[in-house]
């Protein structure tokens, strides 16, 4: 059996799971920013609630 593998372009989107530290950093940056901010997919945890 012969197998032919051809080179091709790869595309797509990967959504990484939220982390506690990234969520809290995002909240702190949003608090310091002027205007409106949106933290997308924050991690729901006790530490996140405490930071808010």
C-alpha positions as CSV (number, residue, x, y, z in Angstrom):
1,X,0.0,0.0,0.0
2,X,1.3,3.5,-0.9
3,X,0.1,6.6,1.0
4,X,0.6,10.0,-0.5
5,X,0.6,13.0,2.0
6,X,0.4,16.4,0.4
7,X,1.3,19.7,2.0
8,X,-1.7,21.9,2.7
9,X,-2.6,25.0,4.7
10,X,-4.2,24.7,8.1
11,X,-6.7,27.1,9.5
12,X,-9.1,27.2,12.4
13,X,-9.7,28.6,15.8
14,X,-8.7,27.2,19.2
15,X,-10.4,28.4,22.4
16,X,-8.2,27.9,25.4
17,X,-9.8,27.3,28.8
18,X,-9.9,30.2,31.1
19,X,-7.4,30.4,34.0
20,X,-7.7,32.1,37.3
21,X,-4.7,34.3,36.8
22,X,-5.7,35.5,33.3
23,X,-9.2,36.2,34.5
24,X,-8.0,38.3,37.5
25,X,-5.4,40.1,35.3
26,X,-8.1,40.9,32.7
27,X,-10.4,42.3,35.5
28,X,-7.6,44.5,36.9
29,X,-6.7,45.8,33.4
30,X,-10.4,46.5,32.7
31,X,-10.6,48.4,36.1
32,X,-7.7,50.6,35.1
33,X,-8.8,51.2,31.5
34,X,-10.8,54.2,30.4
35,X,-14.2,53.6,28.9
36,X,-15.9,50.2,28.7
37,X,-14.1,46.8,28.8
38,X,-15.3,43.3,28.3
39,X,-13.7,40.3,29.8
40,X,-14.7,37.3,27.6
41,X,-15.2,33.8,29.1
42,X,-13.9,34.6,32.6
43,X,-13.3,31.7,35.0
44,X,-16.0,31.4,37.6
45,X,-14.2,30.8,40.9
46,X,-14.1,32.0,44.5
47,X,-10.8,33.9,43.7
48,X,-12.5,35.7,40.8
49,X,-15.4,36.7,43.1
50,X,-13.0,37.9,45.7
51,X,-11.1,40.0,43.1
52,X,-14.4,41.7,42.0
